[in-house]
Amino acid sequence: MSNPHRGEASFEVEGKAYRVRFSWNAAAEYEEAAGKPLSDAVIGIARERLSARSLRAMLWAGLQEHHQDVTVKEAGLLIDKMGRKEAQRVMGVALRYFFPELEPAEE
């Protein structure tokens, strides 16, 4: 079960459940793999213009706490299967822990 207050989000691909947790370690792993700050990726998500490399690295880093066996390339295959929009949505939910201003405005 996901908990966005802890930087968690869940998704399912081909009947298998995955849990993404964007912790401080995941943020550092992302920055190392992508070669740029996490804040750049957040701007990309908000503008729906996140590069393939960034989205793949972000999903991979977020999966490491609960799914250490998933490789960077396998994270890319998961994005292929769920679609870019769904992957960006999942990461947006998980990233609210670091950037609470991403919370959707109440109408």
N, C-alpha and C positions, 0 to 999 in steps of 0.2 A: 504494500500500500504506500502511495506516495505522500510526502509531507512537504509542501512547498515552503513551510517555515524553517525547514532544515535543509533546503536546497535540493529537494527530491522531486522527481517526476517519474511516472511509469508509462510504459507503452508495451504493445504486443505486436510481434511479427510472427506470422505463420504458426500461431497457437502457442508461442513461447513468450512468457512475460519477462520484461526487463525493467530494472530499476536504475535510474540515473540519479546520482547524488553529486551535486556540485559543491564540494567542500573546498577548503583552502588548498589542500593537496591537489585536488582536481584542477583548481585554477592554475596552480603552478605547473602542473603537467601540461595543461593546455598551452600556456605561454611558452613553455619549452618546445613543444611539438610544432606549434604554429609560428613561433618566432615573432610574436607580437603580443601586446598587452590584452588582457581580457576586456578591458573597457572598449577597445576597438571592435571586438566581436559583438559586444552589446549594442553598439551603435549600428552595426551591420544588421543585427536581428531587428532592431526597431525600424530600420529603413527597408527591411526585407531584401537586403543586398549583401548577404553573407557569402563569402567565397566558398567554393567546394572544399578547399583545403582547411579553412577555418571551421566549417560545420563538422567535417569529419573528425578533426582533432578534438573539437569540443565534445562531441558525442562520445568518442573513445575515452577521453579523460573522465567524463562523468560516469561512465560505466565501470571504471576500474575498481571502485570500492566493493561492488557487489558481483561483478562479472570480470574478474582479472584475466580470464582466459580469452576474452575478446581482443583481437588485434586491431590495429589501426585500419587495415584493409577490410577486416570483417565489419568494423563500424561503418565503413563506406557501403558495404553490401546491405547492411540494415537500412541505411538511408535510401538505397535503391528500392528496397522492398516497401518501406513505409511512405516514401515520398519526401521531397524537400520541405514542403509546407508543414507536414506533421513533425518532421525532425526539428524544424525551427520552433514550432509550438512547444514541443517537449523541452527544448533547451530554454526557451523563454520562461516557462514555469520554474525550472530548476534554478535559473539565474536570479530570480526575484530575491533569493536569500542575500545575494551580494548587492543587488541594485533594487531596493524596494520601490523605487520610483517607477519601475516597470509595471507595477500593479495597475490593472485597467481602472480607469476612472469610473466611479459610480454614476449612473444616470439618474 
